[in-house]
Amino acid sequence: MERHTYKRFLAASLLLALSASVSAADFGTSPQPSNNFDVSPLQSDQTYSGFIITYKDGSSERGNAAIAVQNVGVAVSRAKLTAGTAAAPRALNVRYARKLATGADLVHTDRALSAGEAATLIKQIAADPSVAYVEPEYLLKRVDGIRPEGAATFTVPNDQYYAAYQWDYLAPSGASFFDNTLNANVANWGADNTQQAWTLADGTGVTIASLDTGVTNHPDLNLALASAGYDFITSAAVSGRSTNGRVAGGWDTGDWTTRNQCGSGQAAENSSWHGTHVFGTAGGENTNNSTGMVGTAFGAQVLPVRVLGHCGGSNADIADAITWASGGSVSGVPTNTHPAKVLSLSLGGSGTCPASSALGSAITGAIGRGASVVVAAGNSNANAANFSPASCAGAVVVAATGVTSTRAYYSNYGSIVTLAAPGGGVYKNDASSGTQTTTGFIWSTINAGTTTPTTATYGGMAGTSQATPHVAGVVALMQSYRLSLGKSLLTPAQVTSLLKSSATVPHVTPSGSKPIGTGIVNAYAAVQAAGSQP
């Protein structure tokens, strides 16, 4: 995330001018939070000016912004924090930003604080007996990954791309799939059996919310809900707009960055079009239309919610977006007329996710409204327990596997991982280096623009970002099948249980020290199980 933003997990254009190295989220092991505060997201190379405070029910601060700001000012004084210059220091000022949908209050200081200063202030705020919980506002990033080094440009897309590129939707039978990079067949053990699931359901009647960079115009996408989505980014520096504030519509206007924009030493990056890629994979890509490729739950409606922009996205904004997308109320934002029963989040950052945190509370609320929340495990080849929102209670946590069914070398792992899904192994035989292959990536819709959107195209990406919308789409297929049978929707707990019990055991035995859940999602088995559930 470069500024502690949720990282997008991966994408690469069929036009391809992509990096050979995995742009994985550089997230490390974090200290555990205290009872009423969390400093685990703080990174030494970042600065912080936002603080999310949950006051106890019945406290005067809970319903009075002025008193809340006054008490934070007292904490600033105890922390001995100042602004101005060394020659002319002044008091560090605090201003009220807004109340989150979870009931927490966001305040901002008028000077960005170092990680050490932020930790000191957080602890001083937490010492107030009226405070139930306090944490920093920080940026989460898309879970970035690897893109192909080069590939053909398609000038007249058609359905042949499904047969030539989308190995991930077939049966995990070991059948040969022609890899046009290697000019040879490879045994496909890592697919998720979605093609067979389409004989039962296509996602009709279900809405998937994709919380990401938004979506771009594309002739192969169902964009019926694009304008019904919302851009939850409040900061102009992150959104790219001229002023702070949220706007209607789930459109991606670009997330390119200049050198050092997201932190000292950070290289410039072109726009990723990450949201367009995962939107297509989840189910937004039209199918059987003689154009391009296919999406998992192609009969579902996908609602784009923009939470990631230049340098990432705020945990406070993402928490509000989770609430809104699942049908909850967010002050200042119109009611969501298309509440989703599946939320797909291909993003993450360092730190844990206590139940009292903004993200933890938002996900608990979404689950309470009947929505399954599917999140990426992360691309750091580390324990997912040290990342958020992967460590949020109740989330369906998705690791990534390749065509051989082995864990992708970049994928996070651990006991909190629910299951895996095709994310792409990048290299021949899903090795950690070597020759990039067509079957090493997940192929979907993207855009050819380097900054703002230009030409619609297709591209490959690899990462837990790509695995996540596969599972989100399978959940939509499960619920759609229930509806077709006249049965009530599954609860999120039932969804999670059936995903786990119906998963395919990997052909390649996973390392016991790096578990990736119960196996690889099996769409057909999961949909069948959903239909049989009383």
Secondary structure, 3 states (H helix, E strand, C coil): CCCCCCCCCCCCCCCCCCCCCCCCCCCCCCCCCCCCECCCCCCCCCEEEEEEEEECCCCHHHHCHHHHHHHHHHHHHHHCCEEECCCCEEECCEEEEEECCCCCEEEEEEEEEEHHHHHHHHHHHHCCCCEEEEEECCEEEECCCECCCCCCCCCCCCCHHHHHHCHHHCCCCCEEEEECCCCEEEEECCCCCHHHHCCCCCCCCCEEEEEECCECCCCCECCCCCCCCEECCCCHHHHCCCCCCCEECCECCCCCECCCCCCCCCCCECCCCHHHHHHHHHHHECCCCCCCCCCCCCCCEEEEEECCECCEEEHHHHHHHHHHHCCCCCCCCCCCCCCCCEEEECEEEECCCCCCCHHHHHHHHHHHCCCEEEEECCCCCCEHHHEECCCCCCCEEEEEECCCCCECCCCCECCCCCEEEECCCCEHHHCCCCCECHHHCEEEEEECCCCCCCCEEEEEEECHHHHHHHHHHHHHHHHHHHHHCCCCCCCHHHHHHHHHHHCECCCCCCCCCCCCCCCECCHHHHHHHHHHCC
